Amino acid sequence: MPCFSEIGYLVLFTYFCVEFFSIITCASTFNRDGKVICNEIPSEVLEEVLGAAFNARYMSIDQPAEEANQNGKRTTREGADFYVDSDFKEDIEDGPAWSLMNHAARVRDIRDTRWKRSSEYEQEWHCRSRIKWTDLGRDYFPRYLRSVECLSHDCWFNLYKCKPRSFTIKILKRMRNKCATAGPGTKIGNVGLPRDLKEMWVWEERAVNFCCDCTI
């Protein structure tokens, strides 16, 4: 049988060294189980990835204040109103649509126009509700979602039920113990990131309750 030449061994050794070096340089650290801890993706980059899916009326990146204090007055840290009038429309930006890379950053720089909601009448067909924030945890971006919670269970002389009505939004979800690397020519965010192992974020569609309906 032909012997493997010294050059062949050298080439093979060099190949394994390159592969091993690539793994070490890609990974930041290892945990106690020997699993790679992925490098974090900055919030600014996640904001750019989220793009137009970000809507300050239903989500928040930072921890929001309560909707109102005990006196019913608004807090100064509130975001955009949850409800708008039926004829509401607003130009997001004067320039081309592709020039707006970070919708979350834009919301921080504008002042919200408040929508005054009419008084809620306690009628038999009316379902009491409130708007609340939900903390999804660190594995979601944005982390906080705002939705309607039904406070009444029955309506119309206890013959009907109060049920939430929902629509869906898209947010980012971090996959635990999974890393991802960008392929050749792939950019993460507007400026791009180095092609090392990064946290793996995927899209997730979730329901957001917008009202409580008196129904069968």
Order of alpha helices (4+ residues) and beta strands (2+ residues): alpha-beta-beta-alpha-beta-alpha-beta-beta-beta-beta-beta-beta
